[in-house]
Amino acid sequence: MRHPAKEFRVLASVSDFTQHFGFPNPAHPLLTVIDLAQHRRVLPPTGPALRQLYIISLKKNLKGQMQYGRRSYDFSEGVLAFYAPGQLCEGNEELDLSELSGWMLVFHPDLLHKYPLGRKLAGFGFFSYQVHEALHLSDQEEQTLDGVVEIIRREHTQPVDGFTHDVLVAQLEVLLNYGNRFYHRQFLTRRPAEHDLLSHFEELLAAYFTQATEQPLPSVQYFADALHVSPAYLSDMLRSLTGQNTQQHIHYGLIEKAKQLLLSTSLSINETAFQLGFEYPQYFTRLFKSKTGLTPAAFRLSVQ
């Protein structure tokens, strides 16, 4: 029996967000900083909400199990999470927020409309990470971020002048750059967990290309789903450990499989392309040449 879809509220502005959660009205129309210790509340009973806003939150003293992939996180002082517009949120009844502290920074995309940072946001992959891929901070890292957010808090509560947006956006960029740095640290300090994920990815990739039957071209989403992580997180993790993102690993596997077929079978170039999952053989030829410097036909001739 088909269940009716849940109704949800769209939070299109910072004011919508604060009203929905019962937070104080924002002092600035495009940005607010919320002290979580003063507002320890779960989601209101109105159900899930679609947020058309950017949210950065540092939550401390959460009671309950927070997982990092298959493992519990080891930095218990603070959990930093990033959310992009268009993400649906709903309460987690298993978490005890009675001693919650930290902060939540909420800003509207229009804040960055005329700034280069607005165009750079797509490069911060952590906005696409899943909840269990949050950033777990050390004490020193917490203090660093707290200092930046305090500057933003003071600035956004002052009367708006000709420099307000410049200062806010500059501090936001500092905050995001620290996030990049600290995520990179996490990839390095969690080597056992990350190498375990890398090993599973390599096994899946190898297994995919050992299949003899025709199959669709493998996608980044396919491997991310199989490993229970987000595509952005998988690519960033692989890049940190190997220097190549997920798509580059897939292309390497495709080319190695293509070489095997070209040298060990009598399949035509078109048949080889179809065997690998290419709908159009010219795309296969283009990729093969870009990676090897030779067309498939020239490669086959070169080793005869």
C-alpha positions as CSV (number, residue, x, y, z in Angstrom):
1,M,0.0,0.0,0.0
2,R,1.4,3.4,-0.9
3,H,1.8,5.8,1.9
4,P,1.1,9.5,1.4
5,A,4.1,11.8,1.1
6,K,4.9,13.8,4.2
7,E,4.0,17.5,4.0
8,F,6.9,19.8,4.7
9,R,7.3,23.5,5.2
10,V,9.7,25.5,2.9
11,L,12.0,27.8,4.9
12,A,12.9,30.4,2.2
13,S,14.3,33.2,4.4
14,V,16.3,33.5,7.6
15,S,13.1,34.8,9.3
16,D,11.2,31.7,8.2
17,F,13.9,29.6,9.8
18,T,13.9,31.4,13.1
19,Q,10.2,31.4,13.3
20,H,9.9,27.7,12.5
21,F,12.3,26.7,15.2
22,G,11.3,29.3,17.8
23,F,14.6,31.2,17.7
24,P,14.8,35.0,18.2
25,N,14.1,37.2,15.2
26,P,17.2,37.8,13.1
27,A,19.1,41.1,13.6
28,H,20.1,41.0,9.9
29,P,17.7,40.0,7.1
30,L,20.2,37.7,5.5
31,L,22.2,36.2,8.4
32,T,21.8,35.2,12.0
33,V,23.9,33.5,14.7
34,I,22.1,31.4,17.2
35,D,23.5,30.4,20.7
36,L,22.4,26.8,21.0
37,A,22.9,26.7,24.8
38,Q,20.1,29.3,25.1
39,H,17.7,27.5,22.7
40,R,17.9,23.7,23.4
41,R,14.9,22.6,21.4
42,V,14.1,19.8,19.1
43,L,12.3,20.4,15.8
44,P,8.8,21.7,16.3
45,P,5.8,19.4,15.8
46,T,5.1,20.8,12.4
47,G,7.2,18.1,10.8
48,P,10.1,18.2,8.3
49,A,11.2,21.4,6.7
50,L,13.0,22.2,3.4
51,R,15.7,24.8,4.0
52,Q,16.6,27.2,1.2
53,L,19.5,28.5,3.3
54,Y,23.1,27.7,4.1
55,I,23.6,26.5,7.6
56,I,26.9,25.9,9.6
57,S,26.5,24.5,13.1
58,L,28.9,23.6,15.9
59,K,27.1,21.3,18.3
60,K,28.6,20.3,21.7
61,N,27.5,18.0,24.5
62,L,25.2,16.0,22.3
63,K,24.0,12.8,24.1
64,G,23.6,9.9,21.9
65,Q,25.4,7.8,19.3
66,M,27.0,9.8,16.5
67,Q,28.5,7.6,13.8
68,Y,31.3,8.3,11.4
69,G,30.8,5.7,8.7
70,R,31.0,2.5,10.6
71,R,32.8,4.0,13.6
72,S,32.0,6.2,16.6
73,Y,33.7,9.6,16.4
74,D,36.6,10.4,18.6
75,F,36.5,14.2,18.9
76,S,33.7,14.5,21.4
77,E,34.0,18.2,22.1
78,G,32.3,19.5,19.0
79,V,30.6,18.3,15.8
80,L,30.7,20.8,12.9
81,A,28.2,20.3,10.1
82,F,27.4,22.1,6.8
83,Y,24.1,22.2,5.0
84,A,23.4,23.6,1.6
85,P,20.0,25.0,0.3
86,G,17.5,22.4,-0.7
87,Q,18.2,19.9,2.0
88,L,15.3,18.4,4.0
89,C,15.7,18.2,7.8
90,E,13.7,16.4,10.4
91,G,14.2,15.8,14.1
92,N,16.2,12.9,15.6
93,E,14.4,11.7,18.7
94,E,17.3,9.5,19.8
95,L,19.5,12.5,20.6
96,D,19.3,14.2,24.0
97,L,19.8,17.9,23.7
98,S,19.4,18.8,27.4
99,E,23.0,19.9,27.6
100,L,23.5,21.1,24.1
101,S,25.8,24.1,23.5
102,G,27.5,25.6,20.5
103,W,26.2,27.8,17.8
104,M,24.4,27.8,14.5
105,L,25.1,30.2,11.7
106,V,22.4,30.6,9.1
107,F,22.7,32.8,6.0
108,H,20.7,33.3,2.8
109,P,22.4,32.8,-0.7
110,D,21.6,36.4,-1.5
111,L,24.2,37.6,1.0
112,L,26.9,36.4,-1.4
113,H,25.2,37.5,-4.6
114,K,27.8,40.1,-5.6
115,Y,30.9,38.5,-4.1
116,P,33.4,36.0,-5.6
117,L,32.7,33.7,-2.6
118,G,29.2,33.1,-4.0
119,R,30.8,31.4,-7.0
120,K,33.3,29.5,-4.9
121,L,30.7,27.8,-2.7
122,A,30.3,24.9,-5.1
123,G,34.0,24.1,-4.5
124,F,33.4,23.5,-0.8
125,G,32.3,19.8,-1.1
126,F,31.5,19.5,2.6
127,F,28.1,21.2,2.0
128,S,27.1,18.0,0.2
129,Y,28.3,15.6,2.9
130,Q,25.9,13.5,4.8
131,V,25.2,13.9,8.5
132,H,27.4,11.0,9.6
133,E,30.3,12.7,7.7
134,A,30.3,15.7,10.0
135,L,33.6,17.3,11.1
136,H,34.7,16.3,14.6
137,L,36.8,19.1,16.1
138,S,39.7,19.3,18.6
139,D,39.6,21.9,21.4
140,Q,42.0,24.1,19.5
141,E,39.9,23.9,16.3
142,E,36.8,24.8,18.2
143,Q,38.4,27.8,19.7
144,T,39.5,29.0,16.3
145,L,36.0,28.7,14.8
146,D,34.4,30.2,17.9
147,G,36.6,33.3,17.5
148,V,35.5,33.8,13.8
149,V,31.9,33.3,14.6
150,E,32.0,35.8,17.5
151,I,33.3,38.4,15.0
152,I,30.3,37.6,12.7
153,R,27.9,37.7,15.7
154,R,29.1,41.1,16.8
155,E,29.1,42.5,13.2
156,H,25.6,41.3,12.2
157,T,24.0,42.8,15.3
158,Q,25.4,46.3,14.6
159,P,23.6,48.8,12.4
160,V,24.1,48.1,8.8
161,D,26.5,50.4,7.0
162,G,28.5,50.4,3.7
163,F,31.0,47.9,5.1
164,T,28.7,45.4,6.9
165,H,28.3,42.9,4.0
166,D,32.0,43.1,3.1
167,V,33.0,42.2,6.7
168,L,30.4,39.4,7.0
169,V,31.4,37.8,3.7
170,A,35.1,38.1,4.5
171,Q,34.6,36.3,7.8
172,L,32.4,33.7,6.2
173,E,35.2,32.9,3.8
174,V,37.7,32.6,6.7
175,L,35.3,30.2,8.4
176,L,34.9,28.0,5.2
177,N,38.6,27.9,4.6
178,Y,39.2,26.7,8.2
179,G,36.5,24.0,7.5
180,N,38.5,22.9,4.5
181,R,41.7,22.7,6.5
182,F,40.1,20.8,9.4
183,Y,38.4,18.3,7.1
184,H,41.7,17.6,5.5
185,R,43.1,17.0,8.9
186,Q,40.3,14.6,9.7
187,F,41.0,12.6,6.5
188,L,44.6,12.2,7.6
189,T,44.0,11.5,11.3
190,R,41.3,8.9,10.6
191,R,43.6,6.8,8.4
192,P,42.3,3.4,9.6
193,A,38.7,4.3,8.8
194,E,39.5,6.0,5.5
195,H,41.9,3.2,4.3
196,D,39.1,0.8,5.1
197,L,36.7,2.8,2.9
198,L,39.4,3.0,0.2
199,S,39.9,-0.7,0.3
200,H,36.2,-1.4,-0.1
201,F,36.0,1.1,-3.0
202,E,38.9,-0.6,-4.8
203,E,37.2,-4.0,-4.3
204,L,33.9,-2.7,-5.7
205,L,35.7,-1.1,-8.6
206,A,37.6,-4.2,-9.5
207,A,34.5,-6.4,-9.1
208,Y,32.6,-4.1,-11.4
209,F,35.1,-4.5,-14.2
210,T,35.6,-8.2,-13.9
211,Q,32.0,-8.8,-15.0
212,A,31.9,-10.3,-18.5
213,T,28.4,-9.0,-19.5
214,E,27.5,-5.6,-20.8
215,Q,26.6,-3.2,-18.1
216,P,26.0,0.6,-17.8
217,L,28.9,2.9,-17.3
218,P,29.7,3.0,-13.5
219,S,28.8,6.3,-11.9
220,V,30.2,8.1,-8.8
221,Q,26.7,7.8,-7.3
222,Y,26.8,4.0,-7.7
223,F,29.9,3.6,-5.6
224,A,28.8,6.2,-3.1
225,D,25.6,4.4,-2.5
226,A,27.3,1.1,-2.2
227,L,29.7,2.5,0.4
228,H,26.9,4.5,2.2
229,V,28.6,7.8,1.9
230,S,27.8,10.9,-0.2
231,P,29.5,11.4,-3.6
232,A,31.2,14.5,-2.5
233,Y,32.7,12.9,0.6
234,L,33.9,9.9,-1.4
235,S,35.7,12.0,-3.9
236,D,37.3,14.2,-1.3
237,M,38.4,11.2,0.7
238,L,39.9,9.5,-2.4
239,R,41.6,12.7,-3.4
240,S,43.1,13.1,0.0
241,L,44.5,9.6,0.1
242,T,45.3,9.0,-3.6
243,G,45.4,12.3,-5.3
244,Q,42.6,11.4,-7.6
245,N,38.8,11.8,-7.2
246,T,36.2,9.1,-7.8
247,Q,35.6,9.9,-11.5
248,Q,39.3,9.6,-12.2
249,H,39.5,6.2,-10.5
250,I,36.5,5.1,-12.6
251,H,38.2,6.3,-15.8
252,Y,41.4,4.4,-14.9
253,G,39.4,1.2,-14.4
254,L,37.6,1.7,-17.7
255,I,40.8,2.2,-19.6
256,E,42.4,-0.8,-18.0
257,K,39.4,-2.9,-18.9
258,A,39.3,-1.5,-22.4
259,K,43.0,-2.4,-22.9
260,Q,42.3,-6.0,-21.8
261,L,39.4,-6.3,-24.2
262,L,41.3,-4.8,-27.1
263,L,44.3,-7.1,-26.6
264,S,42.5,-10.4,-25.7
265,T,39.4,-10.4,-27.8
266,S,38.4,-9.9,-31.4
267,L,35.7,-7.4,-30.6
268,S,35.5,-4.4,-32.8
269,I,36.0,-0.9,-31.4
270,N,32.3,-0.3,-31.4
271,E,31.6,-3.7,-29.7
272,T,34.3,-2.9,-27.1
273,A,32.6,0.4,-26.3
274,F,29.2,-1.3,-25.9
275,Q,30.8,-4.0,-23.7
276,L,32.1,-1.3,-21.4
277,G,28.7,0.5,-21.2
278,F,29.2,3.4,-23.6
279,E,26.1,4.3,-25.5
280,Y,28.1,6.1,-28.2
281,P,31.4,4.6,-29.3
282,Q,32.8,8.0,-30.2
283,Y,32.7,8.9,-26.5
284,F,34.8,5.8,-25.7
285,T,37.3,6.7,-28.4
286,R,37.6,10.2,-27.1
287,L,38.1,9.1,-23.5
288,F,40.6,6.4,-24.4
289,K,42.7,8.8,-26.5
290,S,42.6,11.5,-23.7
291,K,44.0,9.0,-21.2
292,T,46.5,7.1,-23.4
293,G,47.4,9.4,-26.2
294,L,46.2,6.7,-28.7
295,T,42.9,5.8,-30.2
296,P,41.7,2.3,-29.4
297,A,42.5,1.1,-32.9
298,A,46.0,2.6,-32.7
299,F,46.6,1.0,-29.3
300,R,45.6,-2.4,-30.6
301,L,47.9,-2.0,-33.6
302,S,50.8,-0.8,-31.4
303,V,51.1,-4.0,-29.5
304,Q,50.8,-6.4,-32.4
